[in-house]
Amino acid sequence: MSHYDKSVANDLGLQFIGVMLQDTTLYRKYRPILLSKYPNKEGMGWPTYLLVKDPDGEFKVLGEIKGGMPKGSFREKLNGLLNN
């Protein structure tokens, strides 16, 4: 599913960064972003997508999409976040 999600993000002019918990190096790099939204990971969906401005700098979480969904719904929800 993340291949499709990455494709949708790219179509919308976004960079998709997939962070798997098993990839400890990448997870440590982006962990502060996750913890800013979910300090104890309570309430997270699997998967959880965060729309983040400047993920490698002074990041700002602009929105989120939780859980798996039909392909068209992901595009609609992501478009909705971008239009806010």
FENKA-V170007 format. One record per residue. N is the residue number from 1. PSI is psi as a letter, one per 30 degrees, with the letter a starting at -180 (none if undefined). NEAR is the number of other ideal C-beta (glycine too) atoms within 10 Angstrom. D_CENTER is the distance of its C-alpha to the mean C-alpha in whole Angstrom. Layout:
# FENKA-V170007
((N | PSI | NEAR | D_CENTER) (N | PSI | NEAR | D_CENTER))
This chain:
# FENKA-V170007
((1 | e | 10 | 13) (2 | f | 12 | 10) (3 | e | 8 | 13) (4 | e | 11 | 13) (5 | e | 20 | 10) (6 | e | 15 | 10) (7 | e | 13 | 13) (8 | e | 18 | 12) (9 | e | 20 | 10) (10 | e | 11 | 13) (11 | e | 10 | 15) (12 | g | 13 | 14) (13 | g | 7 | 14) (14 | l | 15 | 11) (15 | k | 10 | 10) (16 | k | 14 | 8) (17 | j | 15 | 7) (18 | k | 13 | 8) (19 | j | 18 | 9) (20 | k | 10 | 11) (21 | f | 9 | 14) (22 | f | 7 | 17) (23 | i | 12 | 16) (24 | e | 10 | 17) (25 | e | 6 | 17) (26 | e | 14 | 14) (27 | e | 13 | 13) (28 | e | 10 | 15) (29 | e | 14 | 14) (30 | g | 17 | 11) (31 | e | 13 | 12) (32 | e | 10 | 13) (33 | e | 18 | 10) (34 | e | 18 | 9) (35 | f | 11 | 13) (36 | f | 13 | 13) (37 | e | 15 | 11) (38 | i | 14 | 13) (39 | e | 8 | 16) (40 | g | 7 | 17) (41 | g | 10 | 14) (42 | k | 6 | 16) (43 | f | 9 | 15) (44 | k | 14 | 11) (45 | l | 12 | 11) (46 | j | 7 | 11) (47 | l | 16 | 8) (48 | k | 16 | 6) (49 | k | 20 | 3) (50 | k | 21 | 3) (51 | j | 18 | 5) (52 | k | 21 | 7) (53 | k | 10 | 11) (54 | h | 8 | 13) (55 | f | 17 | 10) (56 | g | 11 | 14) (57 | b | 7 | 16) (58 | i | 6 | 16) (59 | l | 15 | 13) (60 | k | 12 | 12) (61 | j | 14 | 9) (62 | f | 12 | 10) (63 | l | 15 | 9) (64 | l | 16 | 7) (65 | k | 18 | 7) (66 | k | 14 | 9) (67 | l | 10 | 11) (68 | l | 11 | 12) (69 | l | 16 | 14) (70 | l | 8 | 16) (71 | e | 11 | 15) (72 | e | 9 | 17) (73 | e | 11 | 15) (74 | e | 18 | 11) (75 | e | 18 | 13) (76 | e | 11 | 15) (77 | e | 18 | 12) (78 | e | 20 | 10) (79 | e | 11 | 13) (80 | e | 11 | 14) (81 | e | 16 | 11) (82 | e | 13 | 13) (83 | f | 6 | 16) (84 | none | 7 | 16))
